[in-house]
Amino acid sequence: MPFEQSYSTDCSFGNSSTEILGGSSFVLSDPEIGSIVIPFSFSWTRHIGLV
């Protein structure tokens, strides 16, 4: 099933929020805990043109 682009004013990539990680600075003891995964349900354009 091909991806169909919507031309609405909404972001075509969607949006998401995380919990507050900590004040203005923080150190993660385990980098995996701070990972943010953004699942894309389509592939990126494979044609690249250079001018």
N, CA, C, O and CB atoms as a CASP TS submission, in Angstrom:
PFRMAT TS
TARGET T0000
AUTHOR 0000-0000-0000
METHOD Language model
MODEL 1
PARENT N/A
ATOM      1  N   MET     1       0.854  -1.180   0.000  1.00  0.00           N
ATOM      2  CA  MET     1       0.000   0.000   0.000  1.00  0.00           C
ATOM      3  C   MET     1       0.895   1.236   0.000  1.00  0.00           C
ATOM      4  O   MET     1       1.658   1.429   0.946  1.00  0.00           O
ATOM      5  CB  MET     1      -0.969   0.002   1.230  1.00  0.00           C
ATOM      6  N   PRO     2       0.826   2.074  -1.023  1.00  0.00           N
ATOM      7  CA  PRO     2       1.668   3.280  -1.064  1.00  0.00           C
ATOM      8  C   PRO     2       1.216   4.325  -0.059  1.00  0.00           C
ATOM      9  O   PRO     2       0.043   4.403   0.306  1.00  0.00           O
ATOM     10  CB  PRO     2       1.659   3.883  -2.461  1.00  0.00           C
ATOM     11  N   PHE     3       2.169   5.116   0.371  1.00  0.00           N
ATOM     12  CA  PHE     3       1.881   6.204   1.309  1.00  0.00           C
ATOM     13  C   PHE     3       1.251   7.355   0.548  1.00  0.00           C
ATOM     14  O   PHE     3       1.752   7.744  -0.507  1.00  0.00           O
ATOM     15  CB  PHE     3       3.170   6.672   2.046  1.00  0.00           C
ATOM     16  N   GLU     4       0.162   7.908   1.062  1.00  0.00           N
ATOM     17  CA  GLU     4      -0.484   9.050   0.435  1.00  0.00           C
ATOM     18  C   GLU     4      -0.262  10.280   1.297  1.00  0.00           C
ATOM     19  O   GLU     4      -0.620  10.297   2.474  1.00  0.00           O
ATOM     20  CB  GLU     4      -1.994   8.792   0.223  1.00  0.00           C
ATOM     21  N   GLN     5       0.330  11.307   0.705  1.00  0.00           N
ATOM     22  CA  GLN     5       0.625  12.543   1.426  1.00  0.00           C
ATOM     23  C   GLN     5      -0.638  13.364   1.618  1.00  0.00           C
ATOM     24  O   GLN     5      -1.407  13.558   0.677  1.00  0.00           O
ATOM     25  CB  GLN     5       1.682  13.365   0.682  1.00  0.00           C
ATOM     26  N   SER     6      -0.847  13.838   2.817  1.00  0.00           N
ATOM     27  CA  SER     6      -1.947  14.746   3.113  1.00  0.00           C
ATOM     28  C   SER     6      -1.400  16.169   3.095  1.00  0.00           C
ATOM     29  O   SER     6      -0.333  16.428   3.651  1.00  0.00           O
ATOM     30  CB  SER     6      -2.612  14.410   4.494  1.00  0.00           C
ATOM     31  N   TYR     7      -2.107  17.078   2.472  1.00  0.00           N
ATOM     32  CA  TYR     7      -1.650  18.458   2.395  1.00  0.00           C
ATOM     33  C   TYR     7      -2.369  19.344   3.397  1.00  0.00           C
ATOM     34  O   TYR     7      -2.673  20.498   3.095  1.00  0.00           O
ATOM     35  CB  TYR     7      -1.847  18.998   0.996  1.00  0.00           C
ATOM     36  N   SER     8      -2.642  18.827   4.569  1.00  0.00           N
ATOM     37  CA  SER     8      -3.254  19.626   5.627  1.00  0.00           C
ATOM     38  C   SER     8      -2.168  20.440   6.329  1.00  0.00           C
ATOM     39  O   SER     8      -0.989  20.324   5.997  1.00  0.00           O
ATOM     40  CB  SER     8      -4.012  18.719   6.643  1.00  0.00           C
ATOM     41  N   THR     9      -2.562  21.254   7.287  1.00  0.00           N
ATOM     42  CA  THR     9      -1.586  22.061   8.018  1.00  0.00           C
ATOM     43  C   THR     9      -0.904  21.268   9.127  1.00  0.00           C
ATOM     44  O   THR     9       0.055  21.751   9.729  1.00  0.00           O
ATOM     45  CB  THR     9      -2.260  23.289   8.606  1.00  0.00           C
ATOM     46  N   ASP    10      -1.384  20.062   9.405  1.00  0.00           N
ATOM     47  CA  ASP    10      -0.764  19.225  10.433  1.00  0.00           C
ATOM     48  C   ASP    10       0.587  18.708   9.944  1.00  0.00           C
ATOM     49  O   ASP    10       0.819  18.593   8.741  1.00  0.00           O
ATOM     50  CB  ASP    10      -1.690  18.043  10.808  1.00  0.00           C
ATOM     51  N   CYS    11       1.464  18.403  10.877  1.00  0.00           N
ATOM     52  CA  CYS    11       2.765  17.840  10.549  1.00  0.00           C
ATOM     53  C   CYS    11       2.568  16.441   9.975  1.00  0.00           C
ATOM     54  O   CYS    11       1.849  15.634  10.564  1.00  0.00           O
ATOM     55  CB  CYS    11       3.691  17.805  11.798  1.00  0.00           C
ATOM     56  N   SER    12       3.190  16.141   8.844  1.00  0.00           N
ATOM     57  CA  SER    12       3.023  14.826   8.227  1.00  0.00           C
ATOM     58  C   SER    12       3.775  13.740   8.985  1.00  0.00           C
ATOM     59  O   SER    12       3.542  12.555   8.747  1.00  0.00           O
ATOM     60  CB  SER    12       3.492  14.863   6.786  1.00  0.00           C
ATOM     61  N   PHE    13       4.677  14.121   9.898  1.00  0.00           N
ATOM     62  CA  PHE    13       5.442  13.151  10.665  1.00  0.00           C
ATOM     63  C   PHE    13       4.820  12.851  12.020  1.00  0.00           C
ATOM     64  O   PHE    13       5.306  11.969  12.730  1.00  0.00           O
ATOM     65  CB  PHE    13       6.845  13.645  10.853  1.00  0.00           C
ATOM     66  N   GLY    14       3.761  13.556  12.401  1.00  0.00           N
ATOM     67  CA  GLY    14       3.126  13.353  13.694  1.00  0.00           C
ATOM     68  C   GLY    14       3.880  14.087  14.783  1.00  0.00           C
ATOM     69  O   GLY    14       4.771  14.887  14.496  1.00  0.00           O
ATOM     70  N   ASN    15       3.529  13.820  16.034  1.00  0.00           N
ATOM     71  CA  ASN    15       4.233  14.449  17.143  1.00  0.00           C
ATOM     72  C   ASN    15       4.189  13.551  18.357  1.00  0.00           C
ATOM     73  O   ASN    15       3.336  12.669  18.454  1.00  0.00           O
ATOM     74  CB  ASN    15       3.632  15.818  17.470  1.00  0.00           C
ATOM     75  N   SER    16       5.091  13.767  19.267  1.00  0.00           N
ATOM     76  CA  SER    16       5.177  12.965  20.480  1.00  0.00           C
ATOM     77  C   SER    16       5.917  13.769  21.534  1.00  0.00           C
ATOM     78  O   SER    16       6.694  14.667  21.211  1.00  0.00           O
ATOM     79  CB  SER    16       5.886  11.603  20.214  1.00  0.00           C
ATOM     80  N   SER    17       5.673  13.443  22.787  1.00  0.00           N
ATOM     81  CA  SER    17       6.346  14.116  23.896  1.00  0.00           C
ATOM     82  C   SER    17       6.894  13.080  24.858  1.00  0.00           C
ATOM     83  O   SER    17       6.369  11.971  24.960  1.00  0.00           O
ATOM     84  CB  SER    17       5.386  15.082  24.629  1.00  0.00           C
ATOM     85  N   THR    18       7.956  13.450  25.562  1.00  0.00           N
ATOM     86  CA  THR    18       8.510  12.579  26.594  1.00  0.00           C
ATOM     87  C   THR    18       8.276  13.226  27.950  1.00  0.00           C
ATOM     88  O   THR    18       7.921  14.401  28.044  1.00  0.00           O
ATOM     89  CB  THR    18      10.028  12.313  26.356  1.00  0.00           C
ATOM     90  N   GLU    19       8.477  12.453  28.977  1.00  0.00           N
ATOM     91  CA  GLU    19       8.402  12.998  30.327  1.00  0.00           C
ATOM     92  C   GLU    19       9.584  13.945  30.523  1.00  0.00           C
ATOM     93  O   GLU    19      10.566  13.871  29.784  1.00  0.00           O
ATOM     94  CB  GLU    19       8.403  11.857  31.404  1.00  0.00           C
ATOM     95  N   ILE    20       9.496  14.817  31.498  1.00  0.00           N
ATOM     96  CA  ILE    20      10.607  15.712  31.814  1.00  0.00           C
ATOM     97  C   ILE    20      11.779  14.860  32.281  1.00  0.00           C
ATOM     98  O   ILE    20      11.634  14.030  33.179  1.00  0.00           O
ATOM     99  CB  ILE    20      10.202  16.766  32.903  1.00  0.00           C
ATOM    100  N   LEU    21      12.952  15.071  31.665  1.00  0.00           N
ATOM    101  CA  LEU    21      14.120  14.256  31.981  1.00  0.00           C
ATOM    102  C   LEU    21      14.896  14.781  33.175  1.00  0.00           C
ATOM    103  O   LEU    21      15.604  14.011  33.824  1.00  0.00           O
ATOM    104  CB  LEU    21      15.029  14.178  30.790  1.00  0.00           C
ATOM    105  N   GLY    22      14.790  16.032  33.478  1.00  0.00           N
ATOM    106  CA  GLY    22      15.513  16.609  34.596  1.00  0.00           C
ATOM    107  C   GLY    22      15.787  18.075  34.344  1.00  0.00           C
ATOM    108  O   GLY    22      15.709  18.515  33.197  1.00  0.00           O
ATOM    109  N   GLY    23      16.101  18.843  35.357  1.00  0.00           N
ATOM    110  CA  GLY    23      16.343  20.288  35.264  1.00  0.00           C
ATOM    111  C   GLY    23      16.936  20.754  33.957  1.00  0.00           C
ATOM    112  O   GLY    23      16.534  20.269  32.899  1.00  0.00           O
ATOM    113  N   SER    24      17.871  21.671  33.990  1.00  0.00           N
ATOM    114  CA  SER    24      18.472  22.188  32.766  1.00  0.00           C
ATOM    115  C   SER    24      19.658  21.340  32.307  1.00  0.00           C
ATOM    116  O   SER    24      20.161  21.540  31.201  1.00  0.00           O
ATOM    117  CB  SER    24      18.915  23.624  32.972  1.00  0.00           C
ATOM    118  N   SER    25      20.111  20.404  33.130  1.00  0.00           N
ATOM    119  CA  SER    25      21.159  19.473  32.725  1.00  0.00           C
ATOM    120  C   SER    25      20.993  18.176  33.505  1.00  0.00           C
ATOM    121  O   SER    25      20.458  18.165  34.613  1.00  0.00           O
ATOM    122  CB  SER    25      22.572  20.083  32.955  1.00  0.00           C
ATOM    123  N   PHE    26      21.460  17.085  32.909  1.00  0.00           N
ATOM    124  CA  PHE    26      21.343  15.781  33.550  1.00  0.00           C
ATOM    125  C   PHE    26      22.354  14.828  32.931  1.00  0.00           C
ATOM    126  O   PHE    26      22.868  15.083  31.841  1.00  0.00           O
ATOM    127  CB  PHE    26      19.903  15.220  33.416  1.00  0.00           C
ATOM    128  N   VAL    27      22.640  13.732  33.622  1.00  0.00           N
ATOM    129  CA  VAL    27      23.539  12.699  33.131  1.00  0.00           C
ATOM    130  C   VAL    27      22.790  11.383  33.207  1.00  0.00           C
ATOM    131  O   VAL    27      22.244  11.031  34.253  1.00  0.00           O
ATOM    132  CB  VAL    27      24.877  12.650  33.950  1.00  0.00           C
ATOM    133  N   LEU    28      22.764  10.655  32.097  1.00  0.00           N
ATOM    134  CA  LEU    28      22.088   9.363  32.072  1.00  0.00           C
ATOM    135  C   LEU    28      23.079   8.273  32.454  1.00  0.00           C
ATOM    136  O   LEU    28      24.146   8.159  31.850  1.00  0.00           O
ATOM    137  CB  LEU    28      21.473   9.083  30.676  1.00  0.00           C
ATOM    138  N   SER    29      22.731   7.478  33.451  1.00  0.00           N
ATOM    139  CA  SER    29      23.612   6.385  33.857  1.00  0.00           C
ATOM    140  C   SER    29      23.569   5.253  32.835  1.00  0.00           C
ATOM    141  O   SER    29      24.541   4.512  32.686  1.00  0.00           O
ATOM    142  CB  SER    29      23.217   5.862  35.247  1.00  0.00           C
ATOM    143  N   ASP    30      22.447   5.117  32.133  1.00  0.00           N
ATOM    144  CA  ASP    30      22.294   4.100  31.096  1.00  0.00           C
ATOM    145  C   ASP    30      21.733   4.788  29.851  1.00  0.00           C
ATOM    146  O   ASP    30      20.569   5.187  29.854  1.00  0.00           O
ATOM    147  CB  ASP    30      21.355   2.923  31.573  1.00  0.00           C
ATOM    148  N   PRO    31      22.529   4.939  28.785  1.00  0.00           N
ATOM    149  CA  PRO    31      22.061   5.653  27.588  1.00  0.00           C
ATOM    150  C   PRO    31      20.787   5.072  26.978  1.00  0.00           C
ATOM    151  O   PRO    31      20.026   5.803  26.343  1.00  0.00           O
ATOM    152  CB  PRO    31      23.142   5.649  26.550  1.00  0.00           C
ATOM    153  N   GLU    32      20.540   3.772  27.157  1.00  0.00           N
ATOM    154  CA  GLU    32      19.326   3.163  26.604  1.00  0.00           C
ATOM    155  C   GLU    32      18.068   3.750  27.234  1.00  0.00           C
ATOM    156  O   GLU    32      17.022   3.800  26.588  1.00  0.00           O
ATOM    157  CB  GLU    32      19.352   1.648  26.811  1.00  0.00           C
ATOM    158  N   ILE    33      18.155   4.192  28.481  1.00  0.00           N
ATOM    159  CA  ILE    33      16.993   4.767  29.165  1.00  0.00           C
ATOM    160  C   ILE    33      16.577   6.063  28.480  1.00  0.00           C
ATOM    161  O   ILE    33      15.389   6.381  28.430  1.00  0.00           O
ATOM    162  CB  ILE    33      17.305   5.023  30.662  1.00  0.00           C
ATOM    163  N   GLY    34      17.541   6.813  27.953  1.00  0.00           N
ATOM    164  CA  GLY    34      17.249   8.095  27.321  1.00  0.00           C
ATOM    165  C   GLY    34      16.937   8.015  25.835  1.00  0.00           C
ATOM    166  O   GLY    34      16.797   9.046  25.178  1.00  0.00           O
ATOM    167  N   SER    35      16.827   6.808  25.295  1.00  0.00           N
ATOM    168  CA  SER    35      16.555   6.658  23.864  1.00  0.00           C
ATOM    169  C   SER    35      15.125   7.043  23.533  1.00  0.00           C
ATOM    170  O   SER    35      14.196   6.720  24.274  1.00  0.00           O
ATOM    171  CB  SER    35      16.824   5.225  23.415  1.00  0.00           C
ATOM    172  N   ILE    36      14.957   7.733  22.421  1.00  0.00           N
ATOM    173  CA  ILE    36      13.629   8.076  21.925  1.00  0.00           C
ATOM    174  C   ILE    36      13.484   7.420  20.558  1.00  0.00           C
ATOM    175  O   ILE    36      14.294   7.667  19.664  1.00  0.00           O
ATOM    176  CB  ILE    36      13.415   9.642  21.846  1.00  0.00           C
ATOM    177  N   VAL    37      12.467   6.592  20.390  1.00  0.00           N
ATOM    178  CA  VAL    37      12.229   5.888  19.137  1.00  0.00           C
ATOM    179  C   VAL    37      11.083   6.560  18.404  1.00  0.00           C
ATOM    180  O   VAL    37      10.005   6.753  18.967  1.00  0.00           O
ATOM    181  CB  VAL    37      11.922   4.389  19.384  1.00  0.00           C
ATOM    182  N   ILE    38      11.313   6.913  17.159  1.00  0.00           N
ATOM    183  CA  ILE    38      10.270   7.514  16.327  1.00  0.00           C
ATOM    184  C   ILE    38       9.985   6.543  15.186  1.00  0.00           C
ATOM    185  O   ILE    38      10.754   6.478  14.227  1.00  0.00           O
ATOM    186  CB  ILE    38      10.701   8.935  15.781  1.00  0.00           C
ATOM    187  N   PRO    39       8.886   5.786  15.275  1.00  0.00           N
ATOM    188  CA  PRO    39       8.584   4.812  14.223  1.00  0.00           C
ATOM    189  C   PRO    39       7.992   5.485  12.980  1.00  0.00           C
ATOM    190  O   PRO    39       6.961   6.153  13.068  1.00  0.00           O
ATOM    191  CB  PRO    39       7.614   3.750  14.752  1.00  0.00           C
ATOM    192  N   PHE    40       8.635   5.312  11.837  1.00  0.00           N
ATOM    193  CA  PHE    40       8.110   5.829  10.580  1.00  0.00           C
ATOM    194  C   PHE    40       7.373   4.699   9.868  1.00  0.00           C
ATOM    195  O   PHE    40       7.870   3.575   9.806  1.00  0.00           O
ATOM    196  CB  PHE    40       9.251   6.411   9.683  1.00  0.00           C
ATOM    197  N   SER    41       6.201   4.990   9.337  1.00  0.00           N
ATOM    198  CA  SER    41       5.426   3.968   8.634  1.00  0.00           C
ATOM    199  C   SER    41       5.592   4.096   7.121  1.00  0.00           C
ATOM    200  O   SER    41       4.797   3.535   6.367  1.00  0.00           O
ATOM    201  CB  SER    41       3.942   4.070   9.012  1.00  0.00           C
ATOM    202  N   PHE    42       6.615   4.826   6.665  1.00  0.00           N
ATOM    203  CA  PHE    42       6.880   4.980   5.240  1.00  0.00           C
ATOM    204  C   PHE    42       8.380   5.096   5.039  1.00  0.00           C
ATOM    205  O   PHE    42       9.125   5.357   5.983  1.00  0.00           O
ATOM    206  CB  PHE    42       6.141   6.219   4.657  1.00  0.00           C
ATOM    207  N   SER    43       8.816   4.901   3.810  1.00  0.00           N
ATOM    208  CA  SER    43      10.248   5.020   3.527  1.00  0.00           C
ATOM    209  C   SER    43      10.557   6.411   2.991  1.00  0.00           C
ATOM    210  O   SER    43       9.692   7.079   2.425  1.00  0.00           O
ATOM    211  CB  SER    43      10.702   3.938   2.518  1.00  0.00           C
ATOM    212  N   TRP    44      11.800   6.835   3.175  1.00  0.00           N
ATOM    213  CA  TRP    44      12.237   8.134   2.683  1.00  0.00           C
ATOM    214  C   TRP    44      12.375   8.069   1.174  1.00  0.00           C
ATOM    215  O   TRP    44      12.528   6.989   0.605  1.00  0.00           O
ATOM    216  CB  TRP    44      13.572   8.563   3.340  1.00  0.00           C
ATOM    217  N   THR    45      12.322   9.216   0.532  1.00  0.00           N
ATOM    218  CA  THR    45      12.503   9.303  -0.911  1.00  0.00           C
ATOM    219  C   THR    45      13.882   8.779  -1.277  1.00  0.00           C
ATOM    220  O   THR    45      14.870   9.120  -0.628  1.00  0.00           O
ATOM    221  CB  THR    45      12.319  10.758  -1.407  1.00  0.00           C
ATOM    222  N   ARG    46      13.953   7.965  -2.298  1.00  0.00           N
ATOM    223  CA  ARG    46      15.234   7.365  -2.667  1.00  0.00           C
ATOM    224  C   ARG    46      15.890   8.084  -3.837  1.00  0.00           C
ATOM    225  O   ARG    46      17.046   7.800  -4.149  1.00  0.00           O
ATOM    226  CB  ARG    46      15.043   5.904  -3.010  1.00  0.00           C
ATOM    227  N   HIS    47      15.201   8.995  -4.488  1.00  0.00           N
ATOM    228  CA  HIS    47      15.764   9.737  -5.616  1.00  0.00           C
ATOM    229  C   HIS    47      16.384  11.031  -5.101  1.00  0.00           C
ATOM    230  O   HIS    47      15.713  11.834  -4.453  1.00  0.00           O
ATOM    231  CB  HIS    47      14.676  10.035  -6.691  1.00  0.00           C
ATOM    232  N   ILE    48      17.641  11.224  -5.387  1.00  0.00           N
ATOM    233  CA  ILE    48      18.333  12.445  -4.975  1.00  0.00           C
ATOM    234  C   ILE    48      18.872  13.107  -6.237  1.00  0.00           C
ATOM    235  O   ILE    48      19.612  12.487  -7.001  1.00  0.00           O
ATOM    236  CB  ILE    48      19.491  12.142  -3.943  1.00  0.00           C
ATOM    237  N   GLY    49      18.505  14.352  -6.454  1.00  0.00           N
ATOM    238  CA  GLY    49      18.982  15.083  -7.625  1.00  0.00           C
ATOM    239  C   GLY    49      19.915  16.203  -7.212  1.00  0.00           C
ATOM    240  O   GLY    49      19.612  16.955  -6.285  1.00  0.00           O
ATOM    241  N   LEU    50      21.036  16.323  -7.884  1.00  0.00           N
ATOM    242  CA  LEU    50      21.989  17.395  -7.614  1.00  0.00           C
ATOM    243  C   LEU    50      21.991  18.347  -8.793  1.00  0.00           C
ATOM    244  O   LEU    50      22.007  17.922  -9.948  1.00  0.00           O
ATOM    245  CB  LEU    50      23.415  16.833  -7.352  1.00  0.00           C
ATOM    246  N   VAL    51      21.974  19.618  -8.499  1.00  0.00           N
ATOM    247  CA  VAL    51      21.967  20.626  -9.565  1.00  0.00           C
ATOM    248  C   VAL    51      23.335  21.248  -9.677  1.00  0.00           C
ATOM    249  O   VAL    51      23.548  22.124 -10.515  1.00  0.00           O
ATOM    250  CB  VAL    51      20.903  21.712  -9.303  1.00  0.00           C
TER
END
